[in-house]
């Protein structure tokens, strides 16, 4: 399975969010690597768990900034986050029941990778544009 590479069209133009997206992609790539032969179930479990935790952190941060800045698309955006968290939970359950199977690897590639890239390039870019158009800077942007 091919790793995800950060590209310029993934940038939302907000340093804090881009930094977190790069971390999400790094953890997703770690999960992809952990599914390679000879990596062991513990590595897959630890990596999947870390990806889930980081996703929860990142989504709550985005939603906090959306609420604080009265982003009109918050409710729809949160629904998309909830969809992704549900997908992650289903994959974790699949891993717990069946282990690191080819089906799990394909699901991660299809569901997680495609969803995350599409979400960042479309939905998150809209939030970045909203912030920039309204002259809003997020904390820790330097």
C-alpha positions in Angstrom: 0.0 0.0 0.0 1.3 3.4 -0.9 2.0 6.1 1.6 0.3 9.4 1.5 2.5 12.4 0.5 1.7 15.9 1.6 1.1 18.2 -1.4 0.5 21.9 -1.7 -3.2 21.5 -2.5 -3.7 19.9 1.0 -2.7 23.2 2.7 -5.5 25.2 4.2 -3.1 28.1 4.6 -3.4 28.1 8.4 -0.1 27.0 10.0 -1.7 25.3 13.1 -4.1 23.2 11.0 -1.6 22.3 8.3 0.8 21.2 11.0 -1.8 18.9 12.6 -2.9 17.6 9.2 0.8 16.7 8.4 0.9 14.8 11.8 -2.4 13.0 10.9 -0.9 11.9 7.5 2.3 10.8 9.3 0.3 8.6 11.7 -1.7 7.3 8.8 1.5 6.4 7.0 2.8 4.7 10.2 -0.4 2.6 10.2 0.1 1.7 6.6 3.7 0.7 7.3 2.6 -1.3 10.4 0.4 -3.5 8.2 3.4 -4.6 6.1 4.4 -8.3 6.7 6.6 -9.0 9.7 5.6 -5.9 11.6 3.5 -7.7 14.3 0.1 -7.2 15.7 1.3 -5.1 18.6 2.7 -2.5 16.2 -0.6 -2.4 14.3 -2.6 -2.1 17.5 -0.4 0.7 18.9 -0.3 2.6 15.7 -4.1 2.4 15.1 -4.7 3.4 18.7 -2.4 6.4 18.4 -4.1 7.5 15.1 -7.5 7.3 16.8 -6.3 9.4 19.7 -4.6 12.0 17.5 -7.7 12.2 15.3 -9.9 12.9 18.4 -7.4 15.6 19.4 -7.2 17.2 16.0 -11.0 17.2 15.3 -11.8 18.7 18.8 -9.2 21.4 18.1 -10.7 22.3 14.7 -14.2 22.2 16.1 -13.2 24.4 19.1 -11.7 27.0 16.7 -14.8 26.8 14.4 -17.1 27.5 17.3 -14.9 30.3 18.7 -14.9 32.0 15.4 -18.6 31.4 14.6 -17.8 29.3 11.5 -21.2 28.8 9.7 -20.2 25.3 8.5 -19.5 23.9 11.9 -22.4 21.5 12.1 -21.8 20.0 8.7 -18.1 19.8 9.4 -18.6 18.1 12.8 -20.9 15.5 11.1 -18.0 14.7 8.7 -15.6 14.3 11.6 -18.1 12.0 13.4 -18.3 9.9 10.2 -14.5 9.5 10.1 -14.4 8.7 13.9 -17.0 6.0 13.3 -15.1 4.6 10.4 -11.9 4.5 12.5 -13.8 2.7 15.3 -15.2 0.1 12.9 -11.6 -0.5 11.6 -10.4 -0.9 15.1 -13.1 -3.4 15.8 -12.3 -5.3 12.6 -8.6 -5.4 13.7 -9.6 -6.7 17.1 -11.7 -9.4 15.7 -9.7 -10.5 12.6 -6.2 -9.1 13.1 -4.1 -7.4 10.4 -5.8 -8.8 7.3 -5.6 -7.8 3.6 -9.2 -6.6 4.0 -8.2 -4.3 6.8 -5.3 -2.9 4.8 -7.6 -2.3 1.8 -10.2 -0.6 4.0 -7.5 1.7 5.5 -6.3 2.6 2.0 -9.8 3.1 0.6 -11.7 4.6 3.6 -9.1 6.4 5.6 -6.7 7.7 3.0 -9.3 8.7 0.4 -11.6 10.3 3.1 -8.8 12.2 4.8 -7.3 13.6 1.6 -10.8 14.6 0.2 -11.8 16.1 3.6 -8.6 18.2 3.9 -8.5 19.3 0.2 -12.2 20.3 0.2 -13.9 20.8 3.6 -10.8 22.0 5.6 -9.7 24.3 2.8 -13.1 26.0 3.1 -12.5 26.6 6.8 -9.0 28.0 6.1 -10.5 30.3 3.5 -13.1 31.5 6.0 -10.5 32.3 8.5 -8.2 34.1 6.0 -11.1 36.0 4.5 -12.2 37.2 7.9 -8.6 38.1 9.0 -8.7 35.5 11.8 -5.4 34.0 13.0 -5.4 31.0 15.2 -3.2 30.7 18.4 0.2 29.2 17.9 0.5 30.3 14.3 3.7 32.2 15.1 
